[in-house]
Amino acid sequence: MAEAAASPAEETFGKRIQRLRRELNLTQRQVAADLGLDFTYLSKLENDRGEAPGEETVRKLAAILQTDEEELLALAGKVPTELRKRAQRDVEFARFLRRLPGATDTQLQEFYKRLERDRQ
């Protein structure tokens, strides 16, 4: 029995890169060579085994696969370097970040909307 494909919103990092690579008719060897990685590592990533690569590699992978960098970074569980640095020097910001996982979806949506309004 064939395994049902996950919807893009439910995909893991590995399944997303595998799907995108296949849609572009690229082989694992081609993508791995462009990234400067061994294709066996890419195979492990696509099968959700092992640690996701660093932020720079994920960004390169997004470019190769013609997809949104931020979305791929999020799926890889990568937190931007700037956030880590700010949390190290700003205790209040670090406290804020630690409270985010407990926020409701509604609270987060309101926060996102406020940030967008403040940018304009």
Stockholm file with secondary structure:
# STOCKHOLM 1.0

chainA/1-120         MAEAAASPAEETFGKRIQRLRRELNLTQRQVAADLGLDFTYLSKLENDRGEAPGEETVRKLAAILQTDEEELLALAGKVPTELRKRAQRDVEFARFLRRLPGATDTQLQEFYKRLERDRQ
#=GR chainA/1-120 SS CCCCCCCGGGCCHHHHHHHHHHHTTCCHHHHHHHHTCCHHHHHHHHTTCSCCCCHHHHHHHHHHTTCCHHHHHHHTTCCCHHHHHHHHHCHHHHHHHHHGGGSCHHHHHHHHHHHHHHHC
#=GC SS_cons         CCCCCCCGGGCCHHHHHHHHHHHTTCCHHHHHHHHTCCHHHHHHHHTTCSCCCCHHHHHHHHHHTTCCHHHHHHHTTCCCHHHHHHHHHCHHHHHHHHHGGGSCHHHHHHHHHHHHHHHC
//
